[in-house]
Amino acid sequence: APEVMARLLGCGAGAGRAAAVGAASAAAALAWPLALRAAHRNPPRWSSTHSALRDVIIAPLTEEWAFRGCLLPLLLLSGSRPVSAALFSAAAFAAAHLHHHVATWLACKGGRLPPGLVAGAAAQLGVTGAFGLAAAALTLATGSPISAVAAHAVANAVGLPSGRRPRRR
């Protein structure tokens, strides 16, 4: 039922404030990558409306519901300390994002890993782990996973710059 989903996502009293805190926190944290994107005229690109909806709406809602709306409260209810629960949920979130690199590894022929695969996987773990920890902290601070959903949506919309300057024509 929609009411149950809304309650699980923290859509009750204070949800608007929690969403604003999450979005503002992510915007502040991502100010530097956003400035780099603007300076290099390197906006995030999606291959389709479907992928934009997936990245900015569907992924934040489903992932934050799973990791901050379900896992984090279950860990707290089981007696975990907030810091331990936040760290565990962040680690699980990071591990869940390794599928991109695992798929590449499984597709390797002849046992040779593509250059940068291990470094890319380590970077993926670091970035998603740090974000997962921040999302858990937002959820614990606001009492609502909506703050993490908003932060996740902003982070995915901004994306990270490639670090490469555009080619001159």
Salt bridges, closest charged atoms under 4 A:
ASP55 OD1 - ARG54 NE 2.89
GLU63 OE1 - HIS97 NE2 3.17
GLU63 OE1 - HIS152 NE2 3.33
GLU64 OE1 - ARG68 NE 2.64
GLU64 OE2 - HIS152 ND1 2.59
